[in-house]
Amino acid sequence: MDKDYLLWAKENQSNALIPNALLEPRHSHEGVGAALVVRAVLYFERAYETSVRLALADCFDEFRAATGDVFKFVWHNGKAAQTADKAKPMRVLAASLGENDCFDFQYMSGEQPSDACLWSFRVFGMPAWEEKMGTRGIDVLAFSWPMVAVQDNPDAFARLFFNAAQRLNAVHGHAGHAINLSPVARQQNESTEFWISQMMPGTDVGPPTANAVRDLKGQIKTVGWLTAIDVAMLGKAGGVRGLRGELPPSWFSLNDYGAGVVIRAGVWPESGAAVTEGGKSFPPPAYVVLDRALRLVRVNGLDVLQQGTVNGDAPVYNTFSSTNAWLSRFETSGDGLLAAKAALLDTPPLDLSNALPNPL
């Protein structure tokens, strides 16, 4: 993360909140439609089991211990949003709900429950009957911090990601720059997400709970600042030795979370935003290197990442070709890979202060 970008992010944090339907003139611009954040997404199984639900409550407690009391509203199991201070605690519901009840929460820090927000904690847990069908995908945990908070303490965010992967025996996951969208107006704000992703190629796109992504097993959607892969994918990618041969150790760490490994690519997440006014955006070099190393487990194609609005004029990733172009945005030639590895020399290396548990 370039120092100039860090300074810009800190000075312009208010610009991280974007009006609703910014690029959709047919829709209201009231409220916050999109928020620029650093977001973690982890995919796991058996959210209907009490032990897993309590592990999710542990993740939530750790999040709150790190961030303080940042949430104002919570959406739960399809009900109307409640103020966070009046909602039943997740831990209580984890012990009281039946296995055939959904375990679905979305904690929000916005001024209104419909606002996209900077701080968020989202659990998408299917009931037992649905998950046991074997055709409905797997469960999701997603949480976010403002960019400035991660800038100030990247290691705390990385530890949250690692600890959650360990508690949940995550199948796969990733973390890095992303755009949170309004929980009630996603399609109206997808064009904003598209526009930002064009300026910041390191940004994740699409809802973490999308069926096409939850269906992935043995493959990942994308790489990021933090990437989790299970043991089976690790073997397919060449194992620890194979990855160590591809990933320069001064910029990449590998840490065993039990069910797999977390790969950290650098001190901070990278956006790929242009470093000078009028300059060109670029794929973050660390992600280019990691994408090549994990190419055998990164998916080739998906259903569309976005839907967009009816009769909307602004572009979105609503075709197979545009979606697959986004998925392959870090692919490069042999010379491009060498250039990306050389460019790592201009980025801060990891040191002992950045260490996560169980290094490999």
C-alpha positions as a LaTeX table, in Angstrom:
\begin{tabular}{lrrr}
\hline
Residue & $x$ (\AA) & $y$ (\AA) & $z$ (\AA) \\
\hline
Met1 & 0.00 & 0.00 & 0.00 \\
Asp2 & 1.65 & 3.20 & $-1.22$ \\
Lys3 & 2.24 & 5.85 & 1.49 \\
Asp4 & 0.55 & 8.50 & $-0.66$ \\
Tyr5 & $-2.52$ & 6.27 & $-0.93$ \\
Leu6 & $-2.54$ & 5.76 & 2.84 \\
Leu7 & $-2.46$ & 9.52 & 3.36 \\
Trp8 & $-5.21$ & 10.03 & 0.80 \\
Ala9 & $-7.38$ & 7.37 & 2.48 \\
Lys10 & $-7.00$ & 8.99 & 5.90 \\
Glu11 & $-7.73$ & 12.49 & 4.60 \\
Asn12 & $-10.72$ & 11.38 & 2.53 \\
Gln13 & $-12.42$ & 8.82 & 4.76 \\
Ser14 & $-15.72$ & 10.67 & 4.38 \\
Asn15 & $-15.52$ & 9.94 & 0.64 \\
Ala16 & $-15.68$ & 6.22 & 1.43 \\
Leu17 & $-19.44$ & 6.61 & 1.86 \\
Ile18 & $-21.17$ & 7.07 & $-1.50$ \\
Pro19 & $-24.77$ & 8.22 & $-2.08$ \\
Asn20 & $-27.36$ & 5.66 & $-3.08$ \\
Ala21 & $-27.68$ & 4.84 & $-6.78$ \\
Leu22 & $-24.94$ & 7.30 & $-7.68$ \\
Leu23 & $-24.87$ & 6.21 & $-11.34$ \\
Glu24 & $-28.57$ & 5.32 & $-11.64$ \\
Pro25 & $-30.56$ & 8.50 & $-12.37$ \\
Arg26 & $-33.92$ & 6.70 & $-12.25$ \\
His27 & $-33.49$ & 5.92 & $-8.55$ \\
Ser28 & $-33.38$ & 7.98 & $-5.37$ \\
His29 & $-29.97$ & 9.18 & $-4.17$ \\
Glu30 & $-31.05$ & 9.41 & $-0.56$ \\
Gly31 & $-28.96$ & 7.47 & 1.93 \\
Val32 & $-25.65$ & 5.66 & 1.57 \\
Gly33 & $-25.53$ & 3.16 & $-1.27$ \\
Ala34 & $-21.90$ & 2.02 & $-1.18$ \\
Ala35 & $-19.01$ & 2.04 & 1.28 \\
Leu36 & $-15.33$ & 1.45 & 0.51 \\
Val37 & $-13.95$ & $-1.02$ & 3.05 \\
Val38 & $-11.57$ & $-3.87$ & 3.69 \\
Arg39 & $-13.69$ & $-7.01$ & 3.84 \\
Ala40 & $-13.03$ & $-10.59$ & 4.86 \\
Val41 & $-15.11$ & $-13.48$ & 3.51 \\
Leu42 & $-14.89$ & $-17.08$ & 4.73 \\
Tyr43 & $-16.84$ & $-20.09$ & 3.49 \\
Phe44 & $-17.53$ & $-22.98$ & 5.86 \\
Glu45 & $-19.99$ & $-25.79$ & 6.59 \\
Arg46 & $-22.55$ & $-26.92$ & 9.19 \\
Ala47 & $-23.77$ & $-23.55$ & 10.46 \\
Tyr48 & $-26.78$ & $-25.45$ & 11.76 \\
Glu49 & $-24.70$ & $-27.17$ & 14.47 \\
Thr50 & $-24.67$ & $-25.54$ & 17.89 \\
Ser51 & $-20.87$ & $-25.84$ & 18.16 \\
Val52 & $-20.39$ & $-23.96$ & 14.89 \\
Arg53 & $-22.92$ & $-21.32$ & 15.89 \\
Leu54 & $-21.07$ & $-20.79$ & 19.15 \\
Ala55 & $-17.80$ & $-20.54$ & 17.19 \\
Leu56 & $-19.43$ & $-17.78$ & 15.11 \\
Ala57 & $-20.42$ & $-16.06$ & 18.35 \\
Asp58 & $-16.77$ & $-16.29$ & 19.41 \\
Cys59 & $-15.79$ & $-14.62$ & 16.12 \\
Phe60 & $-18.32$ & $-11.86$ & 16.76 \\
Asp61 & $-17.09$ & $-11.33$ & 20.31 \\
Glu62 & $-13.50$ & $-11.06$ & 19.07 \\
Phe63 & $-14.59$ & $-8.55$ & 16.41 \\
Arg64 & $-16.31$ & $-6.39$ & 19.04 \\
Ala65 & $-13.34$ & $-6.63$ & 21.39 \\
Ala66 & $-11.13$ & $-5.29$ & 18.60 \\
Thr67 & $-13.47$ & $-2.55$ & 17.37 \\
Gly68 & $-15.64$ & $-1.47$ & 20.28 \\
Asp69 & $-19.37$ & $-0.81$ & 20.09 \\
Val70 & $-19.65$ & 0.18 & 16.41 \\
Phe71 & $-22.98$ & $-1.41$ & 15.43 \\
Lys72 & $-26.31$ & 0.42 & 15.37 \\
Phe73 & $-28.63$ & $-2.06$ & 13.64 \\
Val74 & $-28.97$ & $-5.76$ & 12.98 \\
Trp75 & $-31.00$ & $-7.69$ & 10.39 \\
His76 & $-31.80$ & $-11.23$ & 11.57 \\
Asn77 & $-33.45$ & $-14.21$ & 9.84 \\
Gly78 & $-35.51$ & $-12.11$ & 7.43 \\
Lys79 & $-37.06$ & $-9.91$ & 10.11 \\
Ala80 & $-37.17$ & $-6.12$ & 10.09 \\
Ala81 & $-33.99$ & $-4.45$ & 11.26 \\
Gln82 & $-33.64$ & $-3.86$ & 15.00 \\
Thr83 & $-31.41$ & $-1.51$ & 16.89 \\
Ala84 & $-28.36$ & $-3.51$ & 17.89 \\
Asp85 & $-28.73$ & $-2.77$ & 21.60 \\
Lys86 & $-32.25$ & $-4.27$ & 21.69 \\
Ala87 & $-31.55$ & $-7.41$ & 19.65 \\
Lys88 & $-30.99$ & $-10.77$ & 21.33 \\
Pro89 & $-27.26$ & $-11.56$ & 21.48 \\
Met90 & $-25.94$ & $-13.92$ & 18.85 \\
Arg91 & $-24.59$ & $-16.23$ & 21.54 \\
Val92 & $-28.05$ & $-16.61$ & 23.10 \\
Leu93 & $-29.62$ & $-17.40$ & 19.75 \\
Ala94 & $-26.79$ & $-19.81$ & 18.92 \\
Ala95 & $-27.82$ & $-21.95$ & 21.88 \\
Ser96 & $-31.60$ & $-21.57$ & 21.52 \\
Leu97 & $-32.41$ & $-21.79$ & 17.81 \\
Gly98 & $-33.11$ & $-25.23$ & 16.35 \\
Glu99 & $-30.96$ & $-26.79$ & 13.63 \\
Asn100 & $-33.73$ & $-26.22$ & 11.08 \\
Asp101 & $-33.81$ & $-22.50$ & 11.82 \\
Cys102 & $-31.71$ & $-20.17$ & 9.71 \\
Phe103 & $-28.74$ & $-18.59$ & 11.43 \\
Asp104 & $-28.58$ & $-15.31$ & 9.56 \\
Phe105 & $-27.30$ & $-11.98$ & 10.90 \\
Gln106 & $-26.18$ & $-8.71$ & 9.39 \\
Tyr107 & $-24.81$ & $-6.16$ & 11.87 \\
Met108 & $-24.49$ & $-2.65$ & 10.44 \\
Ser109 & $-22.87$ & 0.60 & 11.58 \\
Gly110 & $-24.83$ & 2.93 & 9.29 \\
Glu111 & $-27.01$ & 5.81 & 10.44 \\
Gln112 & $-29.99$ & 4.01 & 8.91 \\
Pro113 & $-30.49$ & 0.24 & 8.58 \\
Ser114 & $-30.76$ & 0.65 & 4.81 \\
Asp115 & $-27.36$ & 2.36 & 4.54 \\
Ala116 & $-24.22$ & 0.69 & 3.26 \\
Cys117 & $-21.70$ & 0.93 & 6.08 \\
Leu118 & $-18.02$ & 0.71 & 6.95 \\
Trp119 & $-18.21$ & $-1.68$ & 9.90 \\
Ser120 & $-20.20$ & $-4.84$ & 9.27 \\
Phe121 & $-20.49$ & $-8.44$ & 10.45 \\
Arg122 & $-22.53$ & $-10.84$ & 8.31 \\
Val123 & $-23.39$ & $-14.50$ & 8.94 \\
Phe124 & $-25.29$ & $-16.51$ & 6.33 \\
Gly125 & $-26.04$ & $-19.90$ & 7.83 \\
Met126 & $-28.44$ & $-22.35$ & 6.21 \\
Pro127 & $-30.80$ & $-24.57$ & 8.21 \\
Ala128 & $-29.88$ & $-28.25$ & 8.47 \\
Trp129 & $-32.52$ & $-29.49$ & 6.03 \\
Glu130 & $-31.26$ & $-27.12$ & 3.32 \\
Glu131 & $-27.54$ & $-27.68$ & 3.75 \\
Lys132 & $-27.97$ & $-31.47$ & 3.95 \\
Met133 & $-29.54$ & $-31.44$ & 0.48 \\
Gly134 & $-26.00$ & $-30.99$ & $-0.81$ \\
Thr135 & $-27.09$ & $-28.72$ & $-3.66$ \\
Arg136 & $-27.45$ & $-25.36$ & $-1.88$ \\
Gly137 & $-23.80$ & $-24.47$ & $-1.38$ \\
Ile138 & $-22.11$ & $-23.69$ & 1.93 \\
Asp139 & $-22.27$ & $-21.05$ & 4.65 \\
Val140 & $-20.66$ & $-17.62$ & 4.79 \\
Leu141 & $-19.05$ & $-15.26$ & 7.28 \\
Ala142 & $-18.17$ & $-11.77$ & 6.06 \\
Phe143 & $-16.94$ & $-8.81$ & 8.09 \\
Ser144 & $-15.50$ & $-5.42$ & 7.24 \\
Trp145 & $-13.53$ & $-2.52$ & 8.66 \\
Pro146 & $-12.98$ & 0.97 & 7.25 \\
Met147 & $-9.83$ & 1.23 & 5.16 \\
Val148 & $-8.28$ & 3.62 & 7.65 \\
Ala149 & $-8.79$ & 1.19 & 10.54 \\
Val150 & $-6.94$ & $-1.53$ & 8.62 \\
Gln151 & $-4.27$ & 0.96 & 7.60 \\
Asp152 & $-3.67$ & 1.73 & 11.28 \\
Asn153 & $-3.75$ & $-1.90$ & 12.46 \\
Pro154 & $-3.49$ & $-4.43$ & 9.63 \\
Asp155 & $-2.29$ & $-7.20$ & 11.93 \\
Ala156 & $-5.43$ & $-7.07$ & 14.09 \\
Phe157 & $-7.62$ & $-7.57$ & 11.02 \\
Ala158 & $-5.39$ & $-10.38$ & 9.76 \\
Arg159 & $-5.64$ & $-12.13$ & 13.14 \\
Leu160 & $-9.44$ & $-11.89$ & 13.05 \\
Phe161 & $-9.40$ & $-13.56$ & 9.64 \\
Phe162 & $-7.00$ & $-16.31$ & 10.74 \\
Asn163 & $-8.83$ & $-17.00$ & 14.00 \\
Ala164 & $-12.19$ & $-17.19$ & 12.24 \\
Ala165 & $-10.79$ & $-19.59$ & 9.63 \\
Gln166 & $-9.43$ & $-21.75$ & 12.43 \\
Arg167 & $-12.64$ & $-21.76$ & 14.50 \\
Leu168 & $-14.85$ & $-22.55$ & 11.50 \\
Asn169 & $-12.53$ & $-24.99$ & 9.69 \\
Ala170 & $-12.98$ & $-22.76$ & 6.65 \\
Val171 & $-13.16$ & $-24.34$ & 3.22 \\
His172 & $-11.79$ & $-21.21$ & 1.57 \\
Gly173 & $-11.88$ & $-17.43$ & 1.85 \\
His174 & $-10.29$ & $-14.13$ & 0.94 \\
Ala175 & $-9.91$ & $-10.59$ & 2.27 \\
Gly176 & $-8.97$ & $-7.24$ & 0.81 \\
His177 & $-10.50$ & $-4.07$ & $-0.60$ \\
Ala178 & $-14.24$ & $-4.32$ & $-1.27$ \\
Ile179 & $-17.41$ & $-2.26$ & $-1.55$ \\
Asn180 & $-20.26$ & $-2.87$ & 0.86 \\
Leu181 & $-23.61$ & $-2.12$ & $-0.76$ \\
Ser182 & $-26.94$ & $-1.18$ & 0.77 \\
Pro183 & $-28.68$ & $-4.30$ & 2.13 \\
Val184 & $-31.98$ & $-3.18$ & 0.56 \\
Ala185 & $-30.72$ & $-1.66$ & $-2.72$ \\
Arg186 & $-27.87$ & $-3.84$ & $-3.98$ \\
Gln187 & $-28.78$ & $-3.76$ & $-7.65$ \\
Gln188 & $-29.15$ & 0.03 & $-7.66$ \\
Asn189 & $-25.55$ & 0.35 & $-6.44$ \\
Glu190 & $-23.81$ & $-2.37$ & $-8.43$ \\
Ser191 & $-22.84$ & 0.15 & $-11.10$ \\
Thr192 & $-20.94$ & 2.08 & $-8.39$ \\
Glu193 & $-19.19$ & $-1.16$ & $-7.41$ \\
Phe194 & $-18.30$ & $-1.77$ & $-11.08$ \\
Trp195 & $-16.96$ & 1.77 & $-11.52$ \\
Ile196 & $-14.75$ & 1.56 & $-8.42$ \\
Ser197 & $-13.45$ & $-1.88$ & $-9.37$ \\
Gln198 & $-12.30$ & $-0.48$ & $-12.71$ \\
Met199 & $-10.23$ & 2.12 & $-10.86$ \\
Met200 & $-9.10$ & $-0.32$ & $-8.16$ \\
Pro201 & $-8.46$ & $-3.78$ & $-9.69$ \\
Gly202 & $-7.58$ & $-5.21$ & $-6.28$ \\
Thr203 & $-11.20$ & $-4.75$ & $-5.18$ \\
Asp204 & $-13.55$ & $-7.70$ & $-4.65$ \\
Val205 & $-16.83$ & $-7.65$ & $-6.59$ \\
Gly206 & $-20.18$ & $-9.30$ & $-5.99$ \\
Pro207 & $-22.13$ & $-10.35$ & $-2.90$ \\
Pro208 & $-20.25$ & $-12.80$ & $-0.66$ \\
Thr209 & $-23.46$ & $-14.83$ & $-0.34$ \\
Ala210 & $-23.92$ & $-15.33$ & $-4.10$ \\
Asn211 & $-25.01$ & $-18.89$ & $-4.89$ \\
Ala212 & $-22.32$ & $-19.34$ & $-7.55$ \\
Val213 & $-19.56$ & $-18.62$ & $-5.02$ \\
Arg214 & $-21.14$ & $-20.64$ & $-2.21$ \\
Asp215 & $-21.23$ & $-23.59$ & $-4.63$ \\
Leu216 & $-17.44$ & $-23.55$ & $-4.99$ \\
Lys217 & $-15.60$ & $-26.48$ & $-3.44$ \\
Gly218 & $-12.06$ & $-27.29$ & $-4.43$ \\
Gln219 & $-11.80$ & $-23.85$ & $-6.06$ \\
Ile220 & $-11.61$ & $-20.22$ & $-5.01$ \\
Lys221 & $-13.23$ & $-17.17$ & $-6.56$ \\
Thr222 & $-10.19$ & $-14.90$ & $-6.29$ \\
Val223 & $-7.01$ & $-14.22$ & $-4.39$ \\
Gly224 & $-6.56$ & $-11.23$ & $-2.11$ \\
Trp225 & $-4.47$ & $-9.74$ & 0.64 \\
Leu226 & $-5.47$ & $-12.73$ & 2.78 \\
Thr227 & $-6.41$ & $-15.99$ & 1.07 \\
Ala228 & $-7.53$ & $-19.21$ & 2.77 \\
Ile229 & $-7.45$ & $-22.59$ & 1.03 \\
Asp230 & $-8.20$ & $-25.97$ & 2.53 \\
Val231 & $-5.79$ & $-28.91$ & 2.65 \\
Ala232 & $-7.11$ & $-30.42$ & $-0.59$ \\
Met233 & $-6.56$ & $-27.20$ & $-2.53$ \\
Leu234 & $-3.15$ & $-26.77$ & $-0.93$ \\
Gly235 & $-2.14$ & $-30.16$ & $-2.29$ \\
Lys236 & $-3.48$ & $-29.33$ & $-5.75$ \\
Ala237 & $-1.48$ & $-26.09$ & $-5.73$ \\
Gly238 & 1.76 & $-27.95$ & $-5.05$ \\
Gly239 & 1.75 & $-28.08$ & $-1.25$ \\
Val240 & 3.72 & $-25.84$ & 1.06 \\
Arg241 & 6.97 & $-26.57$ & $-0.75$ \\
Gly242 & 5.46 & $-25.73$ & $-4.13$ \\
Leu243 & 3.98 & $-22.46$ & $-2.89$ \\
Arg244 & 7.22 & $-21.51$ & $-1.16$ \\
Gly245 & 8.95 & $-21.90$ & $-4.52$ \\
Glu246 & 6.50 & $-19.44$ & $-6.09$ \\
Leu247 & 5.98 & $-16.90$ & $-3.31$ \\
Pro248 & 8.93 & $-14.77$ & $-2.11$ \\
Pro249 & 8.99 & $-15.28$ & 1.67 \\
Ser250 & 9.72 & $-11.65$ & 2.51 \\
Trp251 & 6.29 & $-10.67$ & 1.12 \\
Phe252 & 4.19 & $-13.80$ & 1.65 \\
Ser253 & 3.47 & $-15.76$ & 4.82 \\
Leu254 & 1.81 & $-19.18$ & 5.05 \\
Asn255 & 0.05 & $-20.08$ & 8.29 \\
Asp256 & $-1.62$ & $-23.35$ & 9.21 \\
Tyr257 & $-5.18$ & $-22.94$ & 10.52 \\
Gly258 & $-5.80$ & $-26.68$ & 10.81 \\
Ala259 & $-8.16$ & $-27.29$ & 7.89 \\
Gly260 & $-5.87$ & $-25.40$ & 5.52 \\
Val261 & $-3.53$ & $-22.43$ & 5.22 \\
Val262 & $-3.91$ & $-18.66$ & 5.24 \\
Ile263 & $-1.63$ & $-16.88$ & 2.79 \\
Arg264 & $-0.88$ & $-13.25$ & 3.58 \\
Ala265 & 0.31 & $-11.12$ & 0.66 \\
Gly266 & 2.09 & $-8.12$ & 2.12 \\
Val267 & 1.64 & $-5.85$ & 5.11 \\
Trp268 & $-1.52$ & $-4.10$ & 3.86 \\
Pro269 & $-4.21$ & $-4.85$ & 1.29 \\
Glu270 & $-3.54$ & $-3.35$ & $-2.12$ \\
Ser271 & $-6.14$ & $-1.67$ & $-4.31$ \\
Gly272 & $-4.23$ & $-1.15$ & $-7.55$ \\
Ala273 & $-5.42$ & 2.46 & $-7.70$ \\
Ala274 & $-3.35$ & 4.86 & $-9.80$ \\
Val275 & $-0.57$ & 6.38 & $-7.73$ \\
Thr276 & $-0.69$ & 9.74 & $-9.49$ \\
Glu277 & $-3.58$ & 11.89 & $-10.68$ \\
Gly278 & $-4.34$ & 10.90 & $-14.25$ \\
Gly279 & $-2.25$ & 7.74 & $-13.93$ \\
Lys280 & $-3.40$ & 4.22 & $-14.76$ \\
Ser281 & $-4.68$ & 1.63 & $-12.33$ \\
Phe282 & $-2.79$ & $-1.66$ & $-12.20$ \\
Pro283 & $-3.18$ & $-5.19$ & $-10.84$ \\
Pro284 & $-1.39$ & $-5.28$ & $-7.46$ \\
Pro285 & 1.90 & $-7.15$ & $-8.00$ \\
Ala286 & 1.47 & $-9.39$ & $-4.95$ \\
Tyr287 & $-1.91$ & $-10.54$ & $-6.22$ \\
Val288 & $-0.50$ & $-11.24$ & $-9.68$ \\
Val289 & 2.18 & $-13.44$ & $-8.13$ \\
Leu290 & $-0.30$ & $-15.22$ & $-5.85$ \\
Asp291 & $-2.84$ & $-15.73$ & $-8.62$ \\
Arg292 & $-0.21$ & $-17.54$ & $-10.68$ \\
Ala293 & 0.74 & $-19.73$ & $-7.71$ \\
Leu294 & $-2.92$ & $-20.67$ & $-7.09$ \\
Arg295 & $-4.01$ & $-20.78$ & $-10.71$ \\
Leu296 & $-4.92$ & $-24.48$ & $-10.52$ \\
Val297 & $-7.47$ & $-23.80$ & $-7.78$ \\
Arg298 & $-8.82$ & $-20.43$ & $-8.95$ \\
Val299 & $-12.10$ & $-20.82$ & $-10.82$ \\
Asn300 & $-12.15$ & $-20.21$ & $-14.60$ \\
Gly301 & $-15.72$ & $-19.06$ & $-14.84$ \\
Leu302 & $-18.80$ & $-18.21$ & $-12.77$ \\
Asp303 & $-22.36$ & $-17.12$ & $-13.19$ \\
Val304 & $-22.60$ & $-13.34$ & $-13.45$ \\
Leu305 & $-21.16$ & $-11.34$ & $-10.53$ \\
Gln306 & $-23.87$ & $-8.66$ & $-10.67$ \\
Gln307 & $-27.43$ & $-8.23$ & $-11.93$ \\
Gly308 & $-27.82$ & $-4.47$ & $-12.39$ \\
Thr309 & $-31.12$ & $-2.60$ & $-12.61$ \\
Val310 & $-33.84$ & $-2.98$ & $-15.22$ \\
Asn311 & $-33.16$ & $-0.48$ & $-18.02$ \\
Gly312 & $-29.99$ & 0.72 & $-16.27$ \\
Asp313 & $-27.48$ & 2.44 & $-18.54$ \\
Ala314 & $-24.35$ & 2.12 & $-16.40$ \\
Pro315 & $-22.20$ & $-0.99$ & $-16.99$ \\
Val316 & $-22.07$ & $-3.87$ & $-14.52$ \\
Tyr317 & $-20.63$ & $-7.40$ & $-14.51$ \\
Asn318 & $-23.87$ & $-8.96$ & $-15.74$ \\
Thr319 & $-22.53$ & $-11.10$ & $-18.59$ \\
Phe320 & $-20.40$ & $-14.23$ & $-18.59$ \\
Ser321 & $-17.67$ & $-12.46$ & $-20.58$ \\
Ser322 & $-17.40$ & $-9.47$ & $-18.23$ \\
Thr323 & $-17.52$ & $-11.73$ & $-15.17$ \\
Asn324 & $-14.80$ & $-14.01$ & $-16.52$ \\
Ala325 & $-12.67$ & $-11.02$ & $-17.49$ \\
Trp326 & $-12.83$ & $-9.89$ & $-13.87$ \\
Leu327 & $-11.92$ & $-13.36$ & $-12.60$ \\
Ser328 & $-8.84$ & $-13.42$ & $-14.84$ \\
Arg329 & $-7.75$ & $-9.83$ & $-14.15$ \\
Phe330 & $-4.50$ & $-10.92$ & $-12.47$ \\
Glu331 & $-3.41$ & $-13.32$ & $-15.21$ \\
Thr332 & $-0.20$ & $-12.37$ & $-16.98$ \\
Ser333 & 2.61 & $-13.67$ & $-19.20$ \\
Gly334 & 5.91 & $-15.04$ & $-17.99$ \\
Asp335 & 7.50 & $-11.64$ & $-18.45$ \\
Gly336 & 4.61 & $-10.02$ & $-16.60$ \\
Leu337 & 5.13 & $-12.41$ & $-13.70$ \\
Leu338 & 8.81 & $-11.50$ & $-13.50$ \\
Ala339 & 7.88 & $-7.81$ & $-13.56$ \\
Ala340 & 5.37 & $-8.34$ & $-10.76$ \\
Lys341 & 7.98 & $-10.10$ & $-8.61$ \\
Ala342 & 10.41 & $-7.26$ & $-9.27$ \\
Ala343 & 7.72 & $-4.72$ & $-8.30$ \\
Leu344 & 7.40 & $-6.40$ & $-4.90$ \\
Leu345 & 10.77 & $-4.86$ & $-4.05$ \\
Asp346 & 9.06 & $-1.47$ & $-3.95$ \\
Thr347 & 6.53 & $-2.61$ & $-1.33$ \\
Pro348 & 7.10 & $-3.09$ & 2.43 \\
Pro349 & 8.16 & $-6.64$ & 3.37 \\
Leu350 & 6.57 & $-8.58$ & 6.19 \\
Asp351 & 8.48 & $-8.77$ & 9.47 \\
Leu352 & 8.06 & $-10.50$ & 12.82 \\
Ser353 & 5.53 & $-7.91$ & 13.99 \\
Asn354 & 3.18 & $-9.09$ & 11.24 \\
Ala355 & 3.42 & $-12.77$ & 12.20 \\
Leu356 & 0.29 & $-14.93$ & 12.42 \\
Pro357 & 0.15 & $-18.20$ & 14.38 \\
Asn358 & 1.50 & $-21.53$ & 13.10 \\
Pro359 & 3.89 & $-20.33$ & 10.37 \\
Leu360 & 4.90 & $-22.83$ & 7.70 \\
\hline
\end{tabular}
